[in-house]
Amino acid sequence: MRLILSILLLLIAVVLMAGLLAWFAERRLDRTAEAKSFSDVGKVPAVDVALVLGTAPIGPEGGPNRYFVYRLDAAAALYKAGKAKYFIVSGHRDGRYDEPTAMRAGLVERGVPEEAIYRDFDGDRTLDSVARARLIYGQTRLIIVSQRFHLSRALFLALHEGIEAWGLEARDVDTPYSIFTELRRYPSALRAYWDVWMNTPPGELGKPVRIGVDPPG
């Protein structure tokens, strides 16, 4: 019985330490991103290309995903303000949904020309999207578009990839869809540090794409 209690206490201690470490990692990333992340599109430097990070177009309740909608609103504001000429819309594609194609359609609806939008179908993780922006699309200066909690990781990973990046903060949702949606940022922050420490490569590469020269796929 004493052995079982000791093991249980050890497991609780490990979980608490992991949780504390994840919380610290997320807070550190957020503070680091403050100087490079803006909610006002007018404060963002003008660059050639913006990277829009993907999420599912449909939310858990079956309607439009508000994270998705607000990211596209922010990206379209960049274009209208003359802050970006081209967009990489990077996300996941499987049998359920196609994030890059849905993002392209949403941006076209908001007034961005289709020929200015490049779809990256291999952005399965934030690391993949950021690394591929440099390795496949040849970008060393970027505006990254997402919600603030996501941008903090993306800007950290961009710095590791040798990209000079700024973030445009899309509006956050008023009420998260679930406690999982709210809490996942903490282990994700810890994983970002792990990826940098371990020099984790992106999952997929492929043929280089010259933005503004090669036609969008």
C-alpha positions as a Markdown table, in Angstrom:
| # | Residue | x | y | z |
|---|---|---|---|---|
| 1 | Met | 0.0 | 0.0 | 0.0 |
| 2 | Arg | 2.8 | 2.4 | 0.9 |
| 3 | Leu | 4.5 | 1.6 | -2.5 |
| 4 | Ile | 1.3 | 2.4 | -4.4 |
| 5 | Leu | 0.9 | 5.7 | -2.5 |
| 6 | Ser | 4.5 | 6.6 | -3.2 |
| 7 | Ile | 4.1 | 5.9 | -6.9 |
| 8 | Leu | 0.8 | 7.9 | -6.9 |
| 9 | Leu | 2.5 | 10.9 | -5.2 |
| 10 | Leu | 5.4 | 10.7 | -7.7 |
| 11 | Leu | 3.0 | 10.7 | -10.7 |
| 12 | Ile | 1.2 | 13.7 | -9.2 |
| 13 | Ala | 4.5 | 15.6 | -8.7 |
| 14 | Val | 5.6 | 14.8 | -12.3 |
| 15 | Val | 2.3 | 16.1 | -13.7 |
| 16 | Leu | 2.4 | 19.2 | -11.6 |
| 17 | Met | 6.0 | 19.9 | -12.7 |
| 18 | Ala | 5.2 | 19.3 | -16.4 |
| 19 | Gly | 2.2 | 21.7 | -16.0 |
| 20 | Leu | 4.3 | 24.4 | -14.4 |
| 21 | Leu | 7.0 | 24.1 | -17.0 |
| 22 | Ala | 4.4 | 24.3 | -19.8 |
| 23 | Trp | 2.9 | 27.4 | -18.2 |
| 24 | Phe | 6.3 | 29.0 | -17.9 |
| 25 | Ala | 7.1 | 28.2 | -21.5 |
| 26 | Glu | 3.9 | 29.8 | -22.7 |
| 27 | Arg | 4.4 | 32.9 | -20.6 |
| 28 | Arg | 7.9 | 33.3 | -21.8 |
| 29 | Leu | 6.9 | 33.0 | -25.5 |
| 30 | Asp | 4.2 | 35.6 | -25.0 |
| 31 | Arg | 6.5 | 38.1 | -23.4 |
| 32 | Thr | 9.1 | 37.6 | -26.1 |
| 33 | Ala | 6.5 | 38.2 | -28.8 |
| 34 | Glu | 5.4 | 41.5 | -27.5 |
| 35 | Ala | 7.9 | 43.6 | -29.5 |
| 36 | Lys | 7.0 | 41.9 | -32.8 |
| 37 | Ser | 3.3 | 41.3 | -32.5 |
| 38 | Phe | 0.6 | 44.0 | -33.3 |
| 39 | Ser | -3.1 | 44.2 | -33.2 |
| 40 | Asp | -3.1 | 47.4 | -35.3 |
| 41 | Val | -2.5 | 46.7 | -38.9 |
| 42 | Gly | -1.0 | 50.2 | -39.3 |
| 43 | Lys | 1.9 | 49.3 | -37.1 |
| 44 | Val | 3.0 | 46.3 | -39.0 |
| 45 | Pro | 5.9 | 46.8 | -41.4 |
| 46 | Ala | 5.1 | 46.4 | -45.1 |
| 47 | Val | 6.6 | 43.1 | -46.6 |
| 48 | Asp | 6.0 | 41.2 | -49.8 |
| 49 | Val | 4.5 | 38.1 | -48.3 |
| 50 | Ala | 2.3 | 37.2 | -45.3 |
| 51 | Leu | 1.9 | 33.8 | -43.9 |
| 52 | Val | -1.6 | 32.9 | -42.7 |
| 53 | Leu | -1.6 | 30.0 | -40.3 |
| 54 | Gly | -4.4 | 27.4 | -40.8 |
| 55 | Thr | -7.1 | 26.1 | -38.7 |
| 56 | Ala | -10.3 | 24.1 | -39.4 |
| 57 | Pro | -12.9 | 26.2 | -41.3 |
| 58 | Ile | -15.8 | 24.6 | -39.5 |
| 59 | Gly | -16.1 | 24.8 | -35.7 |
| 60 | Pro | -17.1 | 22.1 | -33.3 |
| 61 | Glu | -20.7 | 23.2 | -33.3 |
| 62 | Gly | -20.9 | 22.9 | -37.1 |
| 63 | Gly | -20.8 | 26.6 | -38.0 |
| 64 | Pro | -17.9 | 28.7 | -39.2 |
| 65 | Asn | -14.9 | 28.5 | -37.0 |
| 66 | Arg | -14.4 | 31.9 | -35.4 |
| 67 | Tyr | -10.6 | 31.5 | -35.2 |
| 68 | Phe | -10.6 | 30.8 | -38.9 |
| 69 | Val | -12.9 | 33.8 | -39.8 |
| 70 | Tyr | -10.9 | 36.3 | -37.7 |
| 71 | Arg | -7.6 | 35.2 | -39.2 |
| 72 | Leu | -9.0 | 35.8 | -42.7 |
| 73 | Asp | -10.4 | 39.2 | -41.7 |
| 74 | Ala | -6.9 | 40.2 | -40.4 |
| 75 | Ala | -5.1 | 38.9 | -43.5 |
| 76 | Ala | -7.5 | 40.8 | -45.8 |
| 77 | Ala | -6.9 | 44.0 | -43.7 |
| 78 | Leu | -3.2 | 43.6 | -44.4 |
| 79 | Tyr | -3.8 | 43.5 | -48.2 |
| 80 | Lys | -6.2 | 46.4 | -48.2 |
| 81 | Ala | -3.6 | 48.5 | -46.1 |
| 82 | Gly | -0.9 | 47.7 | -48.7 |
| 83 | Lys | 1.2 | 45.8 | -46.1 |
| 84 | Ala | 1.4 | 42.5 | -48.1 |
| 85 | Lys | 1.3 | 41.7 | -51.8 |
| 86 | Tyr | 1.1 | 37.9 | -51.6 |
| 87 | Phe | -0.1 | 35.4 | -49.1 |
| 88 | Ile | 0.9 | 31.8 | -48.2 |
| 89 | Val | -2.1 | 30.1 | -46.7 |
| 90 | Ser | -0.7 | 27.1 | -44.9 |
| 91 | Gly | -2.6 | 24.3 | -43.3 |
| 92 | His | -3.8 | 20.8 | -43.3 |
| 93 | Arg | -5.7 | 18.8 | -45.9 |
| 94 | Asp | -7.5 | 15.5 | -45.4 |
| 95 | Gly | -10.8 | 13.8 | -46.1 |
| 96 | Arg | -12.7 | 16.1 | -43.7 |
| 97 | Tyr | -11.6 | 19.5 | -44.8 |
| 98 | Asp | -9.0 | 21.4 | -46.9 |
| 99 | Glu | -7.7 | 24.4 | -44.8 |
| 100 | Pro | -5.6 | 26.1 | -47.5 |
| 101 | Thr | -8.3 | 26.0 | -50.2 |
| 102 | Ala | -10.9 | 27.2 | -47.7 |
| 103 | Met | -8.6 | 30.0 | -46.7 |
| 104 | Arg | -8.0 | 31.0 | -50.3 |
| 105 | Ala | -11.8 | 31.1 | -50.9 |
| 106 | Gly | -12.3 | 33.2 | -47.8 |
| 107 | Leu | -9.6 | 35.7 | -48.8 |
| 108 | Val | -11.0 | 36.0 | -52.3 |
| 109 | Glu | -14.4 | 36.8 | -50.8 |
| 110 | Arg | -12.7 | 39.6 | -48.9 |
| 111 | Gly | -11.2 | 41.2 | -51.9 |
| 112 | Val | -7.8 | 39.5 | -52.2 |
| 113 | Pro | -7.0 | 38.4 | -55.8 |
| 114 | Glu | -6.7 | 34.7 | -56.2 |
| 115 | Glu | -3.4 | 35.1 | -58.1 |
| 116 | Ala | -1.9 | 36.6 | -54.9 |
| 117 | Ile | -2.6 | 33.5 | -52.8 |
| 118 | Tyr | -0.3 | 30.5 | -52.6 |
| 119 | Arg | -1.7 | 27.3 | -50.9 |
| 120 | Asp | 0.7 | 25.3 | -48.8 |
| 121 | Phe | -1.0 | 21.9 | -48.1 |
| 122 | Asp | 1.8 | 20.6 | -45.9 |
| 123 | Gly | 1.4 | 23.0 | -43.0 |
| 124 | Asp | 0.4 | 20.2 | -40.6 |
| 125 | Arg | 2.1 | 22.0 | -37.7 |
| 126 | Thr | 3.1 | 25.5 | -36.9 |
| 127 | Leu | 6.7 | 24.4 | -37.3 |
| 128 | Asp | 6.0 | 23.0 | -40.8 |
| 129 | Ser | 4.2 | 26.2 | -41.9 |
| 130 | Val | 7.0 | 28.5 | -40.7 |
| 131 | Ala | 9.9 | 26.3 | -41.9 |
| 132 | Arg | 8.4 | 25.8 | -45.3 |
| 133 | Ala | 7.9 | 29.6 | -45.8 |
| 134 | Arg | 11.7 | 29.8 | -45.9 |
| 135 | Leu | 12.7 | 26.4 | -47.3 |
| 136 | Ile | 10.1 | 26.1 | -50.1 |
| 137 | Tyr | 8.9 | 29.7 | -50.6 |
| 138 | Gly | 12.2 | 31.4 | -50.1 |
| 139 | Gln | 11.0 | 34.0 | -47.6 |
| 140 | Thr | 13.3 | 35.6 | -45.0 |
| 141 | Arg | 10.9 | 38.5 | -44.1 |
| 142 | Leu | 7.3 | 37.7 | -43.2 |
| 143 | Ile | 4.2 | 38.9 | -41.5 |
| 144 | Ile | 2.5 | 36.0 | -39.7 |
| 145 | Val | -1.3 | 36.1 | -39.1 |
| 146 | Ser | -3.0 | 34.3 | -36.3 |
| 147 | Gln | -4.3 | 34.8 | -32.8 |
| 148 | Arg | -1.8 | 36.1 | -30.2 |
| 149 | Phe | -1.4 | 32.9 | -28.4 |
| 150 | His | -0.5 | 31.2 | -31.7 |
| 151 | Leu | 1.7 | 34.0 | -32.9 |
| 152 | Ser | 4.0 | 33.8 | -29.9 |
| 153 | Arg | 5.0 | 30.2 | -30.9 |
| 154 | Ala | 5.2 | 31.1 | -34.6 |
| 155 | Leu | 7.4 | 34.1 | -34.1 |
| 156 | Phe | 9.7 | 32.1 | -31.9 |
| 157 | Leu | 10.0 | 29.4 | -34.5 |
| 158 | Ala | 10.5 | 31.9 | -37.3 |
| 159 | Leu | 13.5 | 33.4 | -35.3 |
| 160 | His | 15.0 | 29.9 | -35.1 |
| 161 | Glu | 14.5 | 29.5 | -38.9 |
| 162 | Gly | 16.4 | 32.7 | -39.7 |
| 163 | Ile | 13.2 | 34.6 | -40.7 |
| 164 | Glu | 12.7 | 38.2 | -39.7 |
| 165 | Ala | 9.0 | 38.1 | -38.8 |
| 166 | Trp | 6.3 | 40.2 | -37.4 |
| 167 | Gly | 2.8 | 39.1 | -36.2 |
| 168 | Leu | -0.6 | 40.6 | -36.9 |
| 169 | Glu | -2.9 | 39.5 | -34.2 |
| 170 | Ala | -6.3 | 38.3 | -35.4 |
| 171 | Arg | -9.2 | 38.9 | -33.1 |
| 172 | Asp | -9.4 | 36.2 | -30.4 |
| 173 | Val | -12.7 | 34.5 | -29.8 |
| 174 | Asp | -14.8 | 35.8 | -26.9 |
| 175 | Thr | -15.5 | 32.3 | -25.5 |
| 176 | Pro | -13.2 | 29.3 | -26.3 |
| 177 | Tyr | -15.0 | 26.3 | -27.8 |
| 178 | Ser | -13.8 | 24.1 | -25.0 |
| 179 | Ile | -11.3 | 23.9 | -22.1 |
| 180 | Phe | -9.1 | 21.8 | -24.4 |
| 181 | Thr | -9.0 | 24.7 | -26.9 |
| 182 | Glu | -7.9 | 27.1 | -24.1 |
| 183 | Leu | -5.3 | 24.8 | -22.5 |
| 184 | Arg | -3.6 | 23.3 | -25.5 |
| 185 | Arg | -1.5 | 26.5 | -25.9 |
| 186 | Tyr | 0.6 | 25.4 | -22.9 |
| 187 | Pro | 1.9 | 22.0 | -24.0 |
| 188 | Ser | 2.2 | 23.5 | -27.6 |
| 189 | Ala | 4.5 | 26.2 | -26.2 |
| 190 | Leu | 6.6 | 23.5 | -24.5 |
| 191 | Arg | 6.8 | 21.6 | -27.7 |
| 192 | Ala | 8.0 | 24.7 | -29.6 |
| 193 | Tyr | 11.0 | 24.9 | -27.3 |
| 194 | Trp | 11.6 | 21.1 | -27.7 |
| 195 | Asp | 11.5 | 21.5 | -31.5 |
| 196 | Val | 14.1 | 24.2 | -31.3 |
| 197 | Trp | 16.3 | 22.4 | -28.9 |
| 198 | Met | 16.1 | 19.2 | -31.0 |
| 199 | Asn | 16.3 | 21.0 | -34.3 |
| 200 | Thr | 13.2 | 19.1 | -35.5 |
| 201 | Pro | 12.9 | 19.2 | -39.3 |
| 202 | Pro | 9.6 | 20.0 | -41.1 |
| 203 | Gly | 7.6 | 16.9 | -42.0 |
| 204 | Glu | 7.5 | 17.6 | -45.8 |
| 205 | Leu | 9.5 | 19.6 | -48.2 |
| 206 | Gly | 9.3 | 19.5 | -52.0 |
| 207 | Lys | 9.9 | 21.6 | -55.0 |
| 208 | Pro | 10.8 | 25.3 | -54.4 |
| 209 | Val | 8.1 | 27.9 | -55.3 |
| 210 | Arg | 9.0 | 31.4 | -56.4 |
| 211 | Ile | 6.3 | 33.7 | -55.1 |
| 212 | Gly | 5.4 | 36.3 | -57.7 |
| 213 | Val | 7.0 | 34.3 | -60.5 |
| 214 | Asp | 5.6 | 30.8 | -60.3 |
| 215 | Pro | 1.8 | 30.7 | -60.6 |
| 216 | Pro | -0.1 | 29.9 | -57.3 |
| 217 | Gly | -1.0 | 26.3 | -56.9 |
